[in-house]
Amino acid sequence: MRTHAGTALAALALALGVSPAATSFAAPRLAGSERPPPAVVEYWTIAANEGESAGGHAAIRIDDVVHHLEHRGDGLLQDRRDERLAFEAVYRGRENREIRVLRLALSKERAKALDAALRERALTRRLRLDALEAIDEELRWLESTIDRGAPSVVVPGLGLFAEGPSRCGPDANAGGAMPLRAVLERARREARRDRDAALERATAVEPTDDTGAFRRLLEATQLEAALTTIASCRPVRAEALAQPSHLEPLSSAETASLRAIEARLEGALARLVASGRPDRGLALALAWSRLQAIRHGLATGRWTFVDAFAESGGPAFRLENMPSGVLEERRRTLDRRFELARRDVARAADAPDFERWLDRTERFAHDAAHAAAGTRHGAPGPRGALEASRAIERPSARVALPWPARATLDTLSARRSRRLADRARLRAALEVDLAYDLVERNCVTELLDALAEVGLEVPHSTGLATFAPTFAHAALAESPVSHREAPRPGARHAQVGAALAAKSDASTRLALRARESNTLTSRFYRPHADDSAFLFFADGPVVSRPFAGIANLAWGSGASLVGLLTAPFDRGVALRRGLHGVALSLPELVFVPIRKGSYAVAVPLDDPG
């Protein structure tokens, strides 16, 4: 088996001769694709907690997809379609929010219509918001180019590879590799020509006649960089290859499956190189890195993955304040997922979408690295127009561009002014039906509108039921097609409930409740910097809430005084926690608890299905 990166070109040339085995990177299904009717349709109301969605949240679950809307932070709403388990991990497992469930007994036709309406809405709105993000990204690029006095582009995926000259071996230019080198060089010339043409258009004074020029510049630069990376046989950075030590060596069956995946990756690479798709740069970079990881694993006899997900630029977030046993349970959960992935490797080797198996195992490897180190994921950097392709998650590198012949700093400034005007017009159009409003348009009103579109009776009053999550839930529960299901508890209540269920003695149960009533003695919650300062959990019996609020108000006031003294040393973190604790204690005085405590990372929970 060839293990040196320099022999990859010969393997790809061989793959060109067996193109029927090559695998394309499939596009996702569109909203209009034919789909079976949903089996499960539920309306979810998510409890309030401090942080985002402090007033609560709402969502519609359709099978294993949760549709909801979130505030982007710029005054606009955006539709989200998240996997159910991922959604629950965030809202129940990390943010400690209870989910109240209404099962909607819809006919197959109505359920299918609701699914199609939500998909269509999400797709069309995503395209419109993507156009705004593309202008924002172009404006950032223009400002950077003007400030630096030199154009450059940040290319997602390029940060996976080591810098330096060509790493190709002496055999890369001989024999059967020549046809592929010709294909590579021709594709590189075409990509460079497209990049230069897009650069000229992206720096012209008049941008309104070619609003996609900057997107094409991004795609062409990424493609040219990926082709150059392959042509020069650049290896994956050593720190981007993960080889979990706890995994057993490859068995003979696993080795055979990985050899099949290696061959399919070679075919996919060859097919992508010869393809005319302008957006294939990231796919090429990932396929090239994955091919190297598979070969490294086959050479060493151990599982090897590409740890290909970007982190924030700051230091890792340490998880010292997680409750006892949570990190161990996270590691055990990852081990189980690894085992499932390993059992699935034979099927993945023959599946048409084998790259999904690779993507999933790479994510497990990344999560396992965090779990082993006791750290949390960092934010992947600024959102941009490439977010729709998940390119923003990949480590990036900056690529310098030639200065366009007809561009000057004055022409770039003039283009920036015109693009600002374009952005203002687009923003005004988006605000007509996507601007957030507490009463007129929020996560609740948009979902109720979607339900009304398919003929379901929804609250029509002018009161709180039209926009407040809790009141809308109560009103919708009166519908003849709504059936209350058991709530899905937040992480703390789920852990406390499981512990109580294991105790049979009444005094022991009472002692456990007392221990878990406050943040000092609780074993299932640990205070951390993202939460406000508080002493008692006030979401217990109604009669006890004001007393908890009084204690929390005093606790927050004391924490604020201490934070005032420590502000020069901790940049005001303790002061912020104390003041926030005071503010969130006030609703508790009138029997309305908002704060429930959260976790730095999601606590593993049982899946209620």
N, C-alpha and C positions, 0 to 999 in steps of 0.2 A: 504494500500500500504506500502511495506517495504521501509524505508528510511535510515536505518542505514547501513553503509558499511559492517558491520559484517555479515549481512544476505545475502550478494551477493552470497556466495557459494551455499546456498540452492536454490536460483533462478537459478543458472547455472546448478545445478544438475537436476532441473526440465527441463531446456532447453535441456539437453542431451537426454531426453526421447521424445522430439518432434523435432528431428533434421531436418525433412523436412522443417521446418520454418526458419532454420538457414540460415544466409546470408553470403556468402563468399566475400572476398575483391577482386573484379575482377581486372585482369591485363589489362593494356591498349591494344588497338588494335594495331597489328603490321602493318608494312608498306605494307605487301602483302595482307592484308585483302581486300575482295571485297567491293568496294565503288562506289556510284553513281558518274557520271561525275560532275565536279565542275560547278556551275552556274556562278560564277564571277571569272575572272582571270585578275589581274591588275599588271602593273609594276610601282612601286613607287620610286620616287627620293626624298630624304629627304634633306632639305636645310642645309647648313653649320651653325655651331654656335660654340662658344668656348666650350672647354671640349672635350669629346670623339667625334669621327667622325667630327672633326673640318673641314674636307674637304668635308663634305656631306656624305650621306649614300644611299644605294639602297636596295630594298626589292621586293619580289613578293607576292602579296596577292592572296590567293585562298580561296574563300568564306570567312569564319571568321577566317582564319589562315594566319599569315604573316611569310613567310620564308625569313630569312636574315642571314648574317654571321657577326660575331664580332671578334675583336682581343682580345685574352685571356689575353694579357699583358705579355706573355712569348714568343712572336714571332710566335705563332701558331694561325690559324683561327679555329673557331668552328661554326657549323651550329646551328641556333636557329629557333624554330617554336613557335611563340607566338600568343596568342589570339589577334585578331585585336584590340579590345577595350583597352586591356592592352598595346599593342604596341603604339597606338595613345595617350594613357594617358602619356606615358613616353616621346615620341618624340614631340607631339604637346602640351600636357598639361603641362609638366614640363620643357622640354628643349626648348619650344617655337620655334619649327621648322615647316616650311611649308612643306606639302607633295604634290608634283606634281604627277598627276595620268595619266597613259596611260591604257585604257581598251584594252585588247587583245581579239579580236574576233576569238577564236580558235574553231575548230570543237570539238565535244564531245570526240572523240578518242584522239585528240592531247592534249586537256586539261587534260584528265584522265592520259595520259602518262606523262605529266609534273608533275602532282601531285604525281604520283607513283615514278618518278625519284627523286624528291626532298625529299620525305619521305625515300626512300631507302638510299639516300646519307646521310641524317641526322642520320639515325639509324646506318649505318656501321661506320661512322666517330665518332659518340658518343661512340660506343663500343671501338674503338681504343683509343680515348682520355681517356676513363674511365680506360683503362689498365694503361695508364701513370699516371693518378691521383691515382690509387690504389698503384702504386710503391711509389709515392710521400708521400702518407699517411703512408705507411709502414715505409718509411725512417724517417718521423717525429716521428713515434712511437718508432722506434729503438733508435733514438737520445734521446728522452725523457726517455726511460727506462734506457739507459746508464747513463744519467745525474742524474736521481733520484736514481738509484740503486735498483729500484723496478718496476715491470711491472704494468700497469693499462691501462684501455680503457675508452674513453669518449663515453657514450651511449646516443644517441639522444632519446628524449621522456621521459627519466627517471627523468629529472628535473621538470616534472609536479607534482611529488608526494612528500609528506612530509616525512621527515626522521623519524626514530624511530623504536621501536619493533613492533611486530604484533599487529594490531588493530582489529583482528577478535573477534567477540562476543562469548559467551559461547556456542551458538547453532551452530557454524560453523563446529564443529567436530561431530555432532550428526545426527542421522536419515538419511534423504535423501541426505545430503551433503557428506557422506562418499564415494560414488562411484566417485564423482568428485575430492575429495581430493586425492584419489588413482591415478586418471588420472593426476592431477596436479603434484603429487610427482614423478610419473613415467616420465612425460615430463621433469621435472626439473633435474632428475638424468641423463636422456639422453642428455639434453642440457649441463649439467656440464661435462659429459664425452666427448662430442664433443668439448667443450671449452678447456678442458685439452689436448686433442689430437691435436687440432689446435694450441694450445700454444706451444706444443713440436715441431711441424713442423715449426711454424712461428719463432722459435728461433734456428733452426738448422743452421749449418754453410753453408750447400749447399742448396740454395733456388731455383735453376733453375728447379728442378724436381717437384716443387709444388708451382707454382706462386700464387695459390689462397688460400694459407694457412692463410694469414692475413685477407682476406675477410671473410673466414669461422670463424676465431677467433672473428671478429667483430659481425657477425651474431649470433654465439653461445652465446657470452657474453650478447648481447642485449636480446636474447630469454630467457636466464637463469634469467636475471634481471627482465624482464617483468613477467615471471611466478612466481618469488619470490614476486614481488609486489602484484600480485593477490592473491597468497596463504596467504600472511600476511595481506591482506585487507588494504593496505596502501591508505589513502585518498588523493585526489587532494589537493594541497596547496590552501589555501583560496584565495590568490592573483591570482591564475590561473583560478578562477571561476568568470565570468563576468555576472552581473545581471543588464542590462541597466535600469536605473530608469525611463526613459521616456516611456518605453514600458508599455502598459496596462496589467493588470492581464490576466492570461490565461482564455479563454472562455471554456465552456463545450466541444465544438467540438475540440478545440486545445488540451485540456486535454486528450480527448479520442485518438487523433492522437499521442500524445506524449507517452501515455501508450502503444500503438501499437509499436512505435519505441523502447521503453524500452524493450519490449518482444523480438523484433528482435535483439537488441544489446545483450541481454542475449544469444540468440541462436548463434549469430555470435561469441561471446566469447567462448562458449562451443565448437563450431566447430573448432575455431582456436586452442584452447588448445589441442584438439584431433588430429589436423592436423599434418602431417609430414613435412610441409614446413619449411626449416631452416631459412627463412627470415621473419618469421611472428612476430618477437619481437615488432617492432614498431606498427604494426596493433593491437597487443594485448594491448599495452600500451594505444593507442588512444581509443580503444573500452572500456577499463576499465575506463578511465577518462570520456568519453562521457556518459557512463552508470551512473556514479556518478552525472554528471551535470544534466542529465534528471531527476534523482530521487530528486535531490535538488530542481529543478524547480517544480516538482509535489508536493513536500512537502510544498513549500512556496507559490505555486500558481502564481509564476512569471517566466518569461522566464530566463533561466540560460544557459550560454554557457561556453565552455572551451576556455579560451584565451591561445591557445597552440602554439604560434609562438615566436621564439627566437628573442631577440634583441641584439644589440651590448653591450659590457661590459661598455661603457662609459655613460655619462649622456645623457638624452633625448635632442634632438635637438629642441629648442624652435622656434616657427614660428611667432615671433613678426613682421617680415618684410613682411608678405604676404599682397597683396592689400586688400583694404576694401571689405568686403562681401564674400571673397573667402572661408574662414573657415566656415562661416554660410552656404554657398552653399554646401560645403562638408558635413556638418551635415545634411542638408536637403536631399541630395542625398542618404546618408546612411539610413536616415529614410525611404525613398521610397523603398530602397532595402530590408530593414527589413520588410516592409509591404508586398512586393512581396513574400518574404520568408515565412511569416506567412500565406499568402493565399495559399502557395504551400505545407504547412505542411501535409494536408490530402493526397495529391497525393504522397508526399515523403514517407509517412508511408506505402504505398502499393507498391512503386517502387522497382525494383530489385537493384537499385543503391542508396539506401537511404543514404548511407554514404557520397555521394557527396553533398546532401542537408546539412548534418551536417558540412562538411568541409566548405561549402560556408557561412553558418550562423556564424561559428566560425571566419572566416575571417572578416565578417562584424562587429562582436563584437570587434575584435581587432582594426579594423580601427576606430570604434566608440569611443573606449577608447582614441585613439590618437587624434581624432577630438575634443573630449570633453576637453582634456588637452591642446590642441593647440600645439601638438608636432608632430614630424616626425618619421617614422620607422627608426630603427637602422639597420646596416648591420648584417646579421645573423651569422657572424663569418667566419672562413676560409672555403674555398671550399674544398671538398674532394671526395673520391670515392662514398660516399653515396648520393651525390648530385642528382643523377638520380632518386632516390626514394623520393626526397624532405625531407629526414630525417634531413638534415642540418638545416631546418627551425625550428625544435622543440627544446625546452629547454633541455639541456643535463646535465648529472651528471657523475662524474668519478667513475669507479668501479675498486677496487684493485684486482689484480690477484695473484695467488700463483707463487713463483719463480720456473721455470721449473727445473726438476731434473738434466738434462744434460747441462744446459746453464751456461755460465760464462760471465763476461764482455768482455773477449777476444773473445769468440765465437760470441757474439753479434756484436762486432766491425768487425769481419771477415765477418759476414753475411751482415752487412751494406756496406762493400766494394764491395761485390759481387752484391748487389742490385743496387749500384751506377753504376756498369758496365752494368747491365741489363737495367737500365734507359737510359744510354747513347746510347745503341744500339737501343732501342725503339724510343727514341727521333730522332735519325738519320733517321730511317725509316719513321717517321711521317713528318719530314721536307721535304721529297721528294714531297709530294702533299698537305701539309697543312701549309707550312711556308709562313707567310705573306710577300708580296713584293708589294711595292707601285705601280709598273707598271705591273708586271707579274701575281700577284695573290692577289686580294683583293675582297671586297664585290661585286664590279661590275663585274669583270672578271668571278667570279664563277657563278653568276646568268646568265650572257650571255652564258656561256658554257652550262648551264642547258637548256636554251631556244634553243640553237643550237642542242642539243641532240634530241629534238622532232621536228626538221625540220623547226624551225622558223628562218628567215633571221635576222642576227644580224650584228652589225658593224664589218667589217673585216679589216679596215684600221689600219695603225700602229700609228695613232695619238692619241690625247686625248680621242677620242670616245671609245677606247678599255678599259680604266680604270678609267677615271674621271667621277663621277656621272652625272654632268650637261651635259657634252658633249655626254655621252652615251645615256642619255635621249633624247637629240635632234636628235641623229642619229636613235635611235629606233623608234622615232615618225614618221619617214619617211616610216616605214614598212606599207604595205597595210592592215595589220590586226590590226594596232594600231589606237586608237581613243582617242583624248585628252578629259579628263574629267575636271570638275571644281576642282581647287586645294583645298586642305584641309588646312586652315590657322592655323598658330601657335596661342598660347593662347593670346598673346597681340594683334595681328591683329584681332583675332576673337572678343575680347572684345571691341576694338576700333570700329570695323566695326558695331557691334550691337548698340553701343552708337550713332554712326553717323546716322544709319538708323532710330533711334528714334527722330532725330532732323530734322525739316523741314526748319528752318531758316538758310540762308547761313552764316550769321555772327556768329551764334551760332556754326555751324559746323566748321567754321574757328577757332574760339576760342578753341574748343575742340581739334582740330588738334595741335594747338600751345601748349596747356597744355600737350598733350601726346607726344610731340616731345622730351622731356628731362626727365631725371630721378629725377629731383628735384620736379617737379610739377605733374608728372604722378600719376593718381589714379589706373592705371591698372598694375603698376610695382613698386616694391620696391627693392632697392639695397640690396644685401646680400653677405655674405662672400665667397660664392662659385663662384660669378661672379667677373670679373675684374672691376676696377674703370673706369667709363666713364660718360659723361654728356649727349650727344645727341645720339639718335638712328639714325644710318647712313644708314638704309635700305629704305630710302625714294627716291624721284626723283634722277636720276643719277647726275644731275648737282649740287645738294646740298651735295653730299657725301664728296668731298674733304674739304669743309668748316666744316662739322661735324667732319671730321678726324682731322683737325687742332685743333679744340676746345677740342676734346677728348685727343689728344696728350698732350696739355697743362694741361688738368685736370689730366691725368695719371701721368704726371711728378710731379705735385704738390702733388698728393696723395702719390707718392713714397718718396718725401722728408719728408712728415708728418709720413709716415710709418717707415722711418729710425729712427725717434726720438722715436716712440712708440714701436719699435721692442722688447726692453727688457721686455715690459709689456704684449704684445699680441702675443709673439712668432713669430713675423714677418708676421702676417696675413695681416695687412694693407700694408706692404711693398710689399708682393707678389701680392696683388690686384693692386697696383699702377704700378708695373713693367709689369704685365700682360696687364694692360690697355694700356701702352705705346706700347707694341709689337702689340696688336690687332688694334691700331689706324693707323699703317703704311699702311696696305692694303687699308684702307679707303681713304688715300690720292690719290690712283690711281683707285678710283671708285669701289673697290672690298670690300664690307662690309662682314665680317664674323660674328662678334658679334651681337647678337640680344637680349641679356638678357635672363635669365631663372628664374625659380621659385623653391623655396625650396621643394614644393610638387606640384603634378599635379593640375592644375586649371580645374575644371569641364567644359566640353565643350559639345555642341550639337553633337549628333551622326549623321553624314551625311549618314550612311548606307553603 
